[in-house]
Amino acid sequence: MLLSRLFEGAPEIEIESLMADSRVKSKNSIFFCVKGMVNDGHKFIQQAKDNGAIVIVHSDDIKDYDADLIYIRVVNVLDTLNVVASRFYGDCTHKMTMFGVTGTNGKSTITTVIRNLLNHFEPCGYIGTIGIFYGDVEKDAMLTTPDIVPLHRTLDEMYQAGMKSVSMEVSSAGLDMHRCDSIDFDYAIYTNLTHDHLDLHGTMENYYEAKEKLFTLLKPNKTAIINIDDEYSDRFIQATKANVVTYGVEKECTYRAVDIQLMVNCTKFTLLYDNVEYPVETNLVAKFNVYNLLAAIAALHEYGVSIEDILSRVNNLPQVLGRMERIVEGQPFTVIVDYAHTPDGFIKIYEYAKSITAPDKRIITVFGSAGNRDAKKRIDFGRLSDKYCDLIILTEEDPRNESAEDIANEIRKGIENTACIFIESRYDAIRQAIEVANVNDTILILGKGDENYLSYEFGKTEWMGDHIAAKDAIHKYYFGESEENVYENE
């Protein structure tokens, strides 16, 4: 694309790429001197040139101008990067229907369910924690919400591949760092706001303000879809100029679930919409997934899909990887893998486990807590597990440069009555839970979901994933199958 199409009055030279990271080679690129929390891009102009930059967009004075470079001074480099990235990649979010989901919990499930259901009617892409999916393409995601340039590049790839819509997780970090400022969202969904990411935001108020940005960005002719039962719902409703619809269970709202029946393998409820009752049966389980499904139903129906068409397809939804994933390998006890890593997430899954576990059977839980992250919630994990569980197995969970045992000891401070052991190896901890389980017990493996890595001080190492570890351990150590016949890692 010609530089003159990106900046009025600029020379007509060909730009092949955009660069926000001076370390990444980008031929014939524009380098944006973004000021981050740690580094200032103005200090890396020479490195950017060495890696292919021919144009420099800056806001500060430049001491030594390089005659080989073109300099464009702007008031705010980050704002300019958002505008230019969208334009460079064809403003494709204006050409596709964009669903954005934010909140502490539920983002991955809602975005995945929206994509899975909408794919019956039109091609829909997904961007989020689980990965990047569109058509037959599957890629790993480094961030829940990618940085500005890779985000717009990915969206353009989706558009070129024929996607008509995109279902996207929108993280508080992504909003706080302005990664979504130039995304033209059509539907913004709010799930809930509970204790998480306070290592980044500092306070719950700052955390709320980061989430709020999605709804202040939303244009008046777009739609905000709000969980009315959440304590922050009124603030989000007041924050947006968009059309508002609500969903929930406890309060009157646009899309409401009543008469909820929670079972081991399915959930039933009645959907109330516009004074009409619709019976719903879904293979999604637990009350929090009722909220997640309501959000997806609301988004799709507001988009124009009939409720009947939606409900006819919710009884056999594909498994959302690592989210309430039931491991069924013929064992006579329940095993659930879930990404829960917040106190609210723990409460919800523990309440579900209690509802499906007989009083004379045990709830066994395996989890840890991430190193170099919000440490205040560790004691809460201990207290909640002490309240609901019969055996607690603490283990490593991305300890980074902290000791997994030290993290476990902080969790232990909240445990007073329940038997608790520490097994550092995550696989061995899962194996121990499998080996001690009795018929009709419930095992919960929490925190990592389907993530295929563990983070240590020296970096990431490959991890098979909790779901694979559970299947492997069931075959090897519960059924005692030989290596030749054991479940093959996917």
C-alpha positions in Angstrom: 0.0 0.0 0.0 1.2 3.5 -0.8 2.3 5.6 2.2 0.2 8.4 0.8 -2.9 6.4 1.3 -2.1 6.0 5.0 -0.9 9.5 5.7 -2.2 12.5 3.8 0.5 14.4 2.0 3.1 11.6 2.5 5.4 10.5 -0.4 4.0 7.8 -2.7 6.3 5.0 -1.6 5.2 1.4 -1.2 4.7 0.1 2.3 4.8 -3.7 2.7 4.3 -4.1 6.5 3.7 -2.4 9.8 6.2 -2.7 12.7 5.4 -2.1 16.4 8.2 -4.3 17.7 11.7 -3.2 16.5 13.1 -6.7 17.0 10.9 -8.3 14.3 12.1 -8.1 10.7 9.5 -6.3 8.6 10.6 -5.4 5.1 9.8 -1.8 3.8 7.8 -1.1 7.0 6.5 1.8 9.0 7.9 1.7 12.6 5.6 3.1 15.3 7.5 4.5 18.3 5.0 3.3 20.9 5.6 4.0 24.5 4.9 0.9 26.6 4.8 0.3 30.3 8.5 -0.6 30.2 10.1 0.5 26.9 9.8 3.5 24.7 9.9 2.8 20.9 11.7 6.1 20.3 14.9 4.4 21.7 14.8 1.7 19.1 14.7 3.5 15.8 18.1 2.3 14.6 17.1 -1.3 15.4 13.8 -0.8 13.5 15.7 0.5 10.5 18.1 -2.5 10.6 15.0 -4.8 10.5 13.4 -3.1 7.6 11.7 0.1 8.7 11.8 2.9 6.1 9.2 5.2 7.8 9.2 6.3 11.5 6.1 7.5 13.2 7.0 9.3 16.4 5.6 11.8 18.9 8.8 13.0 20.7 11.6 15.1 19.3 14.3 13.2 17.3 17.9 14.1 18.1 19.6 12.6 15.1 17.6 12.4 11.9 18.6 9.7 9.4 18.5 10.8 5.8 17.5 7.3 4.7 14.3 7.4 6.8 11.0 9.3 6.4 9.7 10.8 9.7 6.1 11.5 10.5 5.3 13.2 13.7 1.9 12.7 15.4 0.3 13.7 18.7 -0.3 10.1 19.8 1.6 7.2 18.3 -0.8 4.5 19.7 -3.9 6.2 18.3 -2.2 6.6 14.9 -1.1 2.9 14.9 -4.8 1.8 15.5 -6.1 3.9 12.6 -3.3 3.0 10.2 -3.4 -0.8 11.1 -7.1 -0.9 10.3 -6.7 1.1 7.1 -3.6 -1.0 6.0 -5.6 -4.2 6.4 -8.6 -2.9 4.5 -10.8 -1.9 7.5 -12.1 -5.4 7.4 -13.9 -5.2 10.7 -16.3 -2.8 9.0 -17.0 -5.6 6.5 -17.6 -8.5 8.9 -19.9 -8.8 11.9 -17.8 -8.5 15.0 -18.9 -10.1 18.3 -16.7 -9.1 21.3 -17.0 -10.8 24.7 -15.5 -9.4 27.9 -15.7 -10.3 31.6 -13.7 -12.3 34.1 -15.2 -15.7 33.3 -17.1 -17.2 30.4 -15.3 -15.5 27.5 -14.0 -18.6 25.9 -17.2 -20.6 26.2 -19.4 -17.8 24.9 -17.2 -17.0 21.9 -16.8 -20.6 21.0 -20.5 -21.4 21.2 -21.3 -18.3 19.1 -18.9 -19.5 16.4 -20.1 -23.1 16.5 -23.7 -22.1 16.2 -23.2 -19.3 13.6 -21.1 -21.6 11.4 -24.4 -23.4 10.5 -25.5 -20.2 8.8 -22.3 -18.4 7.7 -18.5 -18.7 8.1 -17.4 -17.4 11.4 -13.9 -17.0 12.9 -12.7 -17.2 16.5 -9.9 -15.3 18.3 -9.2 -16.0 21.9 -7.4 -17.9 24.7 -8.0 -21.2 23.0 -6.4 -20.1 19.7 -7.3 -18.6 16.3 -9.7 -20.6 14.2 -11.4 -19.9 10.8 -12.4 -22.3 8.1 -9.9 -25.1 8.3 -7.2 -22.9 9.8 -6.1 -23.5 13.5 -3.4 -21.5 15.1 -2.1 -21.1 18.6 -2.7 -17.7 20.3 0.1 -16.0 22.2 -2.4 -13.6 23.8 -6.2 -13.7 24.5 -6.5 -10.5 22.5 -3.5 -10.1 20.2 -1.5 -6.9 19.8 -2.8 -4.3 17.3 -0.8 -5.3 14.2 -1.2 -9.1 14.4 -4.8 -8.6 15.4 -5.7 -6.7 12.3 -3.5 -8.9 10.1 -5.4 -12.0 11.4 -8.8 -10.3 10.9 -7.7 -9.5 7.3 -6.7 -13.1 6.8 -10.1 -14.2 8.1 -11.9 -11.8 5.7 -9.8 -12.9 2.7 -10.7 -16.6 3.7 -14.4 -15.8 3.4 -15.4 -15.2 7.0 -18.6 -13.2 7.3 -18.3 -12.8 11.1 -15.8 -13.1 14.0 -16.4 -14.1 17.6 -13.6 -12.6 19.7 -12.5 -12.6 23.3 -11.7 -9.1 24.6 -9.4 -9.1 27.6 -9.0 -6.3 30.1 -5.3 -6.2 29.2 -6.2 -5.8 25.6 -8.6 -3.0 26.3 -6.2 -1.3 28.7 -3.5 -1.4 26.1 -5.8 0.0 23.4 -5.5 -3.1 21.1 -9.2 -2.9 20.2 -9.6 0.8 19.7 -10.0 0.5 15.9 -12.2 -2.7 15.9 -15.7 -1.9 14.8 -17.7 -4.2 17.1 -21.3 -4.9 16.3 -22.1 -6.8 19.5 -20.4 -6.4 22.8 -21.2 -9.0 25.5 -20.5 -8.5 29.2 -20.3 -11.7 31.5 -19.2 -10.7 35.0 -16.5 -9.0 37.0 -14.8 -10.8 39.9 -11.4 -10.8 41.6 -8.7 -11.4 38.9 -5.8 -9.6 37.2 -5.3 -7.2 40.2 -1.6 -7.6 39.6 -2.1 -5.7 36.4 -4.9 -3.3 37.3 -4.3 -2.8 41.0 -7.9 -2.3 42.1 -11.3 -3.6 41.1 -12.3 -0.1 40.0 -9.4 0.0 37.5 -10.3 -3.5 36.4 -13.9 -2.3 35.8 -12.7 0.8 33.9 -10.6 -1.4 31.6 -13.7 -3.6 30.8 -15.9 -0.5 30.4 -13.8 0.7 27.4 -15.4 -2.0 25.2 -18.8 -0.5 25.8 -17.8 3.2 25.5 -16.2 2.2 22.1 -19.5 0.7 20.9 -21.3 3.0 18.5 -25.0 4.0 19.1 -26.3 1.8 16.3 -24.6 -1.3 17.8 -25.8 -3.7 20.6 -24.6 -4.2 24.1 -25.6 -7.5 25.7 -25.3 -7.4 29.5 -25.6 -10.0 32.3 -28.2 -8.3 34.4 -27.5 -10.4 37.5 -23.9 -9.1 37.9 -23.4 -6.3 40.4 -21.7 -4.1 37.8 -24.4 -4.5 35.2 -26.0 -1.1 35.8 -22.7 0.7 35.4 -22.1 -1.0 32.0 -25.6 -0.1 30.9 -25.0 3.5 31.8 -21.6 3.5 30.1 -22.7 2.7 26.6 -24.7 4.7 24.0 -25.5 1.5 22.2 -28.8 -0.4 22.2 -28.9 -2.6 25.4 -30.4 -6.1 25.8 -30.0 -8.1 29.0 -29.8 -11.7 30.0 -29.9 -13.5 33.3 -31.5 -15.9 35.8 -32.4 -14.0 38.9 -33.9 -10.7 37.6 -36.3 -9.7 34.9 -34.4 -9.3 31.6 -34.7 -9.6 27.9 -33.5 -13.3 27.8 -34.1 -15.1 31.0 -33.6 -18.7 32.1 -36.1 -20.2 34.7 -36.9 -23.7 35.9 -33.2 -24.7 35.6 -32.4 -28.5 36.0 -28.7 -29.3 36.4 -27.6 -32.9 35.6 -24.3 -34.7 35.1 -24.6 -34.9 31.3 -27.0 -32.1 30.4 -28.9 -29.0 31.5 -32.6 -28.2 31.0 -34.3 -24.8 31.5 -37.1 -22.6 30.1 -36.1 -19.6 28.1 -38.3 -16.6 28.5 -38.2 -14.1 25.7 -40.8 -11.6 24.6 -43.5 -13.3 26.8 -42.9 -16.6 25.1 -41.6 -19.8 26.8 -39.0 -22.0 25.0 -37.9 -25.3 26.4 -34.1 -25.7 26.2 -32.0 -28.8 26.6 -28.2 -28.6 26.2 -25.2 -30.7 26.7 -23.5 -27.8 28.5 -23.5 -28.4 32.2 -23.4 -26.2 35.4 -25.4 -23.1 36.2 -22.7 -20.7 34.9 -23.0 -22.3 31.5 -26.7 -21.4 31.6 -25.5 -17.8 31.7 -22.9 -18.5 28.9 -25.5 -20.1 26.7 -28.0 -17.2 27.3 -25.4 -14.7 26.2 -24.7 -16.6 23.0 -28.5 -17.0 22.3 -29.0 -13.3 22.9 -26.1 -12.4 20.5 -27.2 -14.6 17.7 -30.9 -13.8 18.0 -30.2 -10.0 18.0 -28.1 -10.7 14.9 -31.1 -12.2 13.2 -31.0 -16.0 13.8 -34.4 -17.3 15.0 -34.6 -18.7 18.5 -36.0 -21.9 17.1 -32.9 -22.4 14.8 -30.6 -21.7 17.7 -32.3 -24.0 20.2 -32.5 -26.8 17.7 -28.6 -26.9 17.8 -27.7 -26.5 21.5 -28.3 -30.0 22.6 -25.1 -31.4 21.1 -22.6 -28.5 21.1 -18.9 -29.4 20.5 -16.8 -29.6 23.6 -15.2 -26.3 24.5 -11.6 -27.4 25.1 -10.6 -27.2 28.8 -13.8 -25.6 29.8 -16.0 -28.0 31.9 -14.5 -30.8 29.8 -15.8 -34.1 31.1 -13.2 -36.9 30.7 -15.1 -40.1 29.9 -12.8 -43.1 29.4 -15.0 -45.8 31.0 -14.0 -45.0 34.5 -16.7 -45.2 37.2 -16.1 -41.7 38.6 -16.5 -38.2 37.2 -13.5 -36.3 36.0 -13.8 -32.6 34.9 -11.0 -30.4 33.5 -11.7 -26.7 33.8 -9.7 -23.5 33.2 -11.1 -22.0 36.5 -8.4 -19.7 38.0 -10.4 -17.1 39.9 -12.2 -17.4 43.3 -15.5 -16.9 41.5 -14.6 -19.6 39.0 -13.8 -22.0 41.9 -17.1 -21.3 43.6 -19.1 -22.0 40.5 -17.5 -25.3 39.7 -17.4 -26.4 43.3 -21.2 -25.7 43.6 -21.8 -27.7 40.5 -19.6 -30.6 41.7 -21.6 -30.6 45.0 -24.9 -30.8 43.1 -23.8 -33.9 41.1 -21.9 -35.7 43.9 -23.7 -37.9 46.4 -23.3 -36.9 50.0 -21.4 -40.0 50.8 -19.0 -39.6 47.9 -15.9 -37.3 47.7 -14.9 -34.2 45.7 -11.2 -34.4 45.0 -9.6 -31.3 43.5 -6.2 -30.8 41.8 -4.9 -27.3 41.3 -2.2 -24.7 42.0 -1.8 -21.0 41.4 0.2 -19.0 38.8 3.5 -17.5 39.9 4.2 -13.8 39.4 0.5 -13.2 39.2 -2.2 -11.9 41.6 -1.1 -13.7 44.9 -4.0 -12.3 47.0 -6.4 -14.9 45.6 -4.3 -17.9 46.8 -5.7 -18.0 50.3 -9.2 -17.7 48.9 -8.5 -20.8 46.8 -7.6 -22.6 50.0 -10.7 -21.4 51.8 -13.1 -22.4 49.0 -11.5 -25.8 48.5 -11.6 -26.4 52.3 -15.3 -25.6 52.2 -16.3 -27.8 49.3 -13.8 -30.6 48.9 -12.8 -33.8 50.7 -9.3 -34.1 49.3 -7.1 -31.3 48.0 -4.0 -32.1 45.9 -1.9 -28.9 45.3 0.6 -28.9 42.4 2.5 -26.7 40.0 0.6 -24.3 37.8 3.0 -22.0 35.8 5.2 -21.1 38.9 7.5 -18.9 36.8 10.2 -17.7 39.1 8.3 -18.6 42.3 8.6 -22.0 44.0 5.5 -24.2 43.4 5.8 -25.4 47.0 5.9 -21.8 48.4 2.7 -21.0 46.3 1.1 -24.2 47.7 2.0 -23.1 51.3 0.2 -19.8 50.7 -2.9 -21.7 49.5 -2.7 -23.9 52.6 -3.2 -20.9 54.8 -6.9 -21.0 53.9 -7.2 -24.8 54.5 -8.2 -25.8 58.0 -10.2 -29.0 57.9 -9.7 -30.8 54.6 -6.9 -33.4 53.9 -4.3 -31.7 51.7 -1.1 -32.9 50.0 1.4 -31.3 47.7 2.8 -33.1 44.7 5.0 -30.8 42.6 4.7 -32.7 39.2 1.3 -31.8 37.7 1.1 -35.2 36.0 1.8 -37.0 39.2 -0.8 -34.9 41.0 -3.4 -35.8 38.5 -2.3 -39.4 38.6 -2.7 -39.5 42.4 -6.3 -38.2 42.2 -7.1 -40.9 39.6 -5.5 -43.6 41.7 -7.4 -42.7 45.0 -10.8 -42.1 43.4 -13.6 -44.4 44.4 -16.8 -45.2 42.4 -19.0 -42.1 41.9 -16.4 -39.7 43.3 -15.9 -36.4 41.5 -12.4 -35.2 40.4 -11.8 -31.6 39.5 -8.6 -30.6 37.7 -8.5 -26.8 37.7 -6.4 -23.9 36.3 -4.8 -25.0 33.0 -7.6 -26.4 30.9 -6.2 -27.5 27.6 -3.1 -25.3 27.7 -0.2 -27.2 26.3 2.7 -25.5 28.3 3.9 -24.9 31.8 5.8 -21.6 32.6 8.9 -21.7 34.7 11.7 -19.2 35.4 13.6 -20.3 32.4 10.6 -20.1 30.1 7.8 -22.4 28.8 8.1 -26.2 28.6 5.7 -28.5 26.7 2.8 -29.9 28.7 0.4 -32.5 27.4 -2.6 -30.6 28.8 -4.7 -31.5 31.8 -7.3 -33.3 29.6 -4.6 -35.5 28.1 -2.9 -36.2 31.4 -6.2 -37.3 32.9 -7.0 -39.7 30.1 -3.5 -41.1 30.1 -3.6 -41.6 33.9 -7.0 -43.3 33.8 -5.8 -45.8 31.2 -2.4 -46.5 32.8 -3.1 -46.3 36.5 -6.8 -47.0 36.9 -7.3 -49.6 34.3 -3.6 -50.7 34.4 -3.3 -50.9 30.6 0.1 -51.6 29.1 2.0 -48.9 27.2 1.1 -50.5 23.8 -2.7 -50.1 24.5 -2.7 -46.9 26.5 -4.6 -43.9 25.2 -2.7 -42.1 22.5 -2.0 -38.4 23.2 -3.9 -36.2 20.8 
